[in-house]
Amino acid sequence: MKKIKIIVLSLALALVFLPNRAHASVESERIIIEADLSAHKEILAKTKQAIKDGKIKLAKDKLDRLKALIESTEEILNELEDLKKNYRDNIRIRKEIRSHLQNRDTYFSVDIGRVATNKEISELFLDVAREDDYFYYGQYASTRIDTAYKPNKSKTGAVYIENAKFDVKYRVDIDMEYASKKFVKKWVEENIDPYLTEYAKVKEIHDFIVKKNFYNKGDGDEESGGVSIYHPASIIFGNGGVCNAYATLFDLMAKQAGLETRLITGKSLKTGEDHMWNMVKIMGNWYHIDTTWDDPIINFNDKDIENIQDFVIYDYFLKSDAEIKKSRTINESENRPKAPNNFPTSPKNSKIEEIDGKYYVR
């Protein structure tokens, strides 16, 4: 009887501590799918047979309690089997969605064929979209999901979804995406010597993006020069973009140059607006780097500014967690690397000087 109690407890804990039975983490799904329930089933079967054969000699109240434990354990086993089936389905659904997103399909349908909710289907889609931060923050725009129900297989509070239709919008089309990556590859080949230090590579990329881009919230419809202000192409081919464009372009260029990077999000402490920047690994240590805020916007009044050049500052260049948190919050995640220190050295900021009524960068 003690062994049965242990089985009930272990299986109950597996269910109770699952983050969300309707939508568990991918890791939780893997654990449940790989769980071998055969030993539990065998013990239950042998115990039930022993009771039937009269081999277990217990007082009636204790025997009734044992039967109740067996029944509750069987219910847990059945629920786990249902979860295993659902989670295998989740793997299949994600795989189909992933294939369509990789092809940049804008409209597609996926068979569901089980009791589910619209929220669950939406979360499965977002699982895939968020697998690649560059895709999620730079390429992906929005999705409309329509589901088809089968009333004769639905029950009260449980709807059987036959299929889900996805209408996906991307920031740019696949040709523009290829063009952007082609530009990045060529630029890195021409400007980043493989023998440069990691620090030198980061500075070259940082300075190029700051000088190349002009912060632009869009000429209209969140586009600049006909390109989404959230995509790196707005910097490369358009009239400039917002922090998404800065950060995703840095991500592309740094990785092309062989550097490890992460896209980081949070909110400005000054304005409360959403913001995005990067973390980059140099000599085994991680640092924050914000090309957007290192590209200040300067307004001049009643002065001749025709000779002004673009300029770079390094106020947010290779900073620690503590330093970067002075200006923004960080949306934390389990896999975000930590940055305990600022980089020991930093370049000098560009300065603007007025000479004979004209401005120059020094």
Secondary structure, DSSP 4 states (H G I P E B T S, - for coil): -HHHHHHHHHHHHHHHTSS-SSS--HHHHHHHHH---HHHHHHHHHHHHHHHTT-----HHHHHHHHHHHHHHHHHHHHHHHHHHHHHHHHHHHHHHHHHHHTT-SEEEEEEEEE--HHHHHHHHHHHHTTSHHIIIIIEEEEEEEEEE-GGG-BTTB-EEEEEEEEEEESS-HHHHHHHHHHHHHHHHHH--TTS-HHHHHHHHHHHHHHH------SBTTEETTEETTSTHHHHTSS---HHHHHHHHHHHHHHTT--EEEEEEEBTTT--EEEEEEEEETTEEEEE-TTTTS------SSB-TT-------TTEEE-HHHHTTTB-----TTPPP--S--S--PPPP-EEEETTEEEE-
